[in-house]
Every structure is written in C-alpha cells, then in structure tokens.
Amino acid sequence: MQVEVTTDHTVQGGDTLIREVEAEVGAALSRFSERLTRVEVHLSDENAGKHGAADKCCTLEARPAGQQPVAVTHHAATLVEARGGALQKLRHLLESKFARLDDRKRRDTIRHERGA
C-alpha cells in the first residue's frame, strides 16, 4: 500500500509531517494493506491561517485493488484531530465494504451451490 501525502499552501510541515502522516496511515490501515493499492491524504487549512472552530480538513482517498476509489473527509480544530477523524471514518468504511464483498463471495447461488 502506497501512501501519498499532499498539503495546500497554508499547511506547514514538510518532510517531518509527511513521514508522520505516512506512519499514522500505515498503522491505522495495516489490516487492509494487501487489499489497497494506494491511499491519498490531502491536508488543508480552509481559513488560511485564521482561527476557526473546525477549519482544518483531512481528506483520505483509498484505492482498493480492482475497485472504485472511496473517499472520506473530516473537519476539526487541529490537523491531528482532522487526520484521526478521517482515519476512523475510512477504517469503518473499508471494514464495511470488505465485509460485504467477502460475504457476497461466500454466499451460495442457484447456479453454484456449495457441496453440489
């Protein structure tokens, strides 16, 4: 699983921030690493330096192998909170998506009954 991090021009951090985000995403989504080709992380400050209640934004886009990408967004007061919220949303979305796919693969059909 490749992790790609981008920021808008208002977010400070550089290489240190990128390494930190890559490690955080890798750890949070490690159980899906074989099923994901890439996760894109976009961090932004929507008020461009002005302080607001929830002006930091983290958008995560995951690309499951052989399927359409899925994306989530979370707004918070800090980038750390925004990342954490977005990762929690994405983890829940992927758990649900992969559980449905796995369940569909295990179901019997009229044409392909198990044991027949």
Stockholm file with secondary structure:
# STOCKHOLM 1.0

chainA/1-116         MQVEVTTDHTVQGGDTLIREVEAEVGAALSRFSERLTRVEVHLSDENAGKHGAADKCCTLEARPAGQQPVAVTHHAATLVEARGGALQKLRHLLESKFARLDDRKRRDTIRHERGA
#=GR chainA/1-116 SS CEEEEEECTTCCCHHHHHHHHHHHHHHHTGGGTTTEEEEEEEEEETTTTSCCTTCEEEEEEEEETTSCCEEEEEEESSHHHHHHHHHHHHHHHHHHHHHHHHHHHHSCCSSSCTTC
#=GC SS_cons         CEEEEEECTTCCCHHHHHHHHHHHHHHHTGGGTTTEEEEEEEEEETTTTSCCTTCEEEEEEEEETTSCCEEEEEEESSHHHHHHHHHHHHHHHHHHHHHHHHHHHHSCCSSSCTTC
//
